Amino acid sequence: MAPNDTLIEVEDLTKVFNAGELAISALSGIHLTLSRGEYVAVSGPSGCGKSTLLSILGLLDMPTSGKYFLHGRPADTLSLRDRASIRNREIGFIFQNFNLIGDLTVEENVELPLTYRAGISKPERKKRVKEALDRVNITSGHMGRYPAQLSGGEQQRIAVARAIAGSPSILLADEPTGNLDSKNGEAVMRLLSDLHRAGFAICMVTHDPRLAGQAQRELHMFDGKIDSAEGIRARIISESELQAVEG
């Protein structure tokens, strides 16, 4: 891998949440490198730290210790204004709950992040919105509708359009099929694969190993750490032995 292919680099990342007198370790010693155009899935059980890691990668939260570099720039040197600007330009978010704004139309939801970006004219914004919606197979007849008038699958595709309209360096997807039935979930996964083939880098977190297996590379988390292959095998053997005893 050429050095300029590295998009994200994480070194010995930790995250500790303080709950009263308790210190809860959500991430411990995370090392991770993501390349431009790569499709990575981070899998693991609920509560293992996947979403916490994604929040840090998306500059929505800061680690307790360790280093996070985006395009070679250390995140801990960024001001709040810089972090917001980089999120807007470099990172597209896809959430389990869609996070569409109910009193904005489809067109307005997709356009909203672009309105915070300097140097993009209104005609250019409209052009990007139309291209993004076309890419996720949402017709122009839907542009004036509101989220409540749409199915869950349509809402998630619109959320994907919003994420890609600004041509970000990476898409961060947090359980993107979690609120969808199997048919719509499969459609969203096909869409992510299409976007990856078109050159988008994607980091997706999921508890479902079937979905994680569709990515180019899978990382498994357990108890706030990225498991080694040996650790995964040891736990599988341990769980199998326990099932045999209980059986």
C-alpha positions, 0 to 999 in steps of 0.5 A, spaced: 500 500 500 502 506 498 503 511 503 498 516 500 493 510 499 491 511 507 485 515 508 484 513 516 489 511 521 488 509 528 494 508 533 492 505 540 485 508 541 482 508 548 475 511 550 473 511 557 466 514 559 465 516 566 459 514 570 459 517 577 464 514 580 465 508 575 470 509 569 467 504 563 472 502 558 468 502 551 475 502 547 481 499 549 488 499 544 485 500 537 489 500 532 486 500 525 488 503 518 483 504 512 485 505 505 482 510 500 476 506 496 476 500 501 470 497 504 471 495 511 466 492 516 466 492 523 462 486 526 461 484 533 456 483 539 452 489 541 455 493 546 462 491 544 464 498 542 463 498 534 458 505 534 463 508 539 469 507 534 465 509 528 463 516 532 470 517 533 472 516 526 466 521 524 469 526 528 463 526 533 467 524 539 474 524 541 478 519 544 480 519 551 487 517 549 491 515 542 491 518 535 487 518 530 489 521 523 485 523 517 488 524 511 495 524 515 492 530 519 491 528 527 484 530 529 486 532 536 489 538 533 483 540 530 478 546 532 471 545 533 470 549 527 475 545 523 472 538 525 465 541 523 468 543 516 471 536 515 465 532 517 461 536 512 466 535 506 470 528 508 465 524 511 458 521 509 453 518 515 448 513 514 444 511 521 440 506 523 434 510 524 435 514 518 436 521 521 431 525 516 428 531 518 421 530 518 418 537 516 423 538 510 422 534 504 426 529 500 430 534 496 431 539 502 433 533 506 439 531 501 440 538 500 441 540 507 449 538 508 450 542 502 447 549 504 453 549 510 458 548 505 461 555 502 462 556 494 457 551 492 451 555 488 444 553 489 444 551 482 450 546 483 446 544 490 440 542 486 444 538 481 448 534 486 441 533 489 438 530 483 444 526 481 445 523 488 437 521 488 438 518 481 444 514 484 439 511 489 433 510 485 429 515 488 425 518 482 423 526 481 416 524 484 419 523 491 423 530 491 417 534 494 414 528 499 416 528 507 419 522 510 413 520 514 410 519 507 415 514 505 417 507 507 423 505 511 427 502 505 425 509 501 427 513 507 434 509 508 436 510 500 434 518 501 439 518 507 444 514 503 443 520 497 444 525 503 451 522 505 453 521 498 451 528 495 457 532 498 462 527 495 465 525 501 472 521 502 468 515 506 461 513 508 460 511 515 454 506 516 452 504 523 447 498 522 444 501 516 439 495 515 437 495 523 430 498 522 429 495 515 425 488 513 430 483 509 428 485 502 429 492 504 435 491 507 438 487 502 437 493 497 441 497 501 446 492 502 446 492 494 447 499 494 453 500 498 456 495 494 455 499 488 457 505 491 464 501 493 465 499 486 464 506 484 470 508 488 467 510 495 470 508 501 465 505 506 466 503 514 460 499 516 458 497 523 454 491 524 452 485 529 450 481 523 456 476 520 452 475 514 452 483 512 459 483 515 461 478 510 459 482 504 465 487 505 472 487 502 475 486 509 472 484 516 474 486 523 471 483 529 470 487 535 469 484 542 469 488 549 472 494 546 478 491 542 479 488 535 479 481 536 485 477 533 484 471 528 486 467 534 482 470 539 476 469 535 477 462 534 478 461 541 472 464 543 468 460 538 471 453 541 469 456 548 462 457 546 462 450 542 464 447 548 459 450 553 453 449 548 456 441 548 455 441 556 449 445 556 446 440 550 
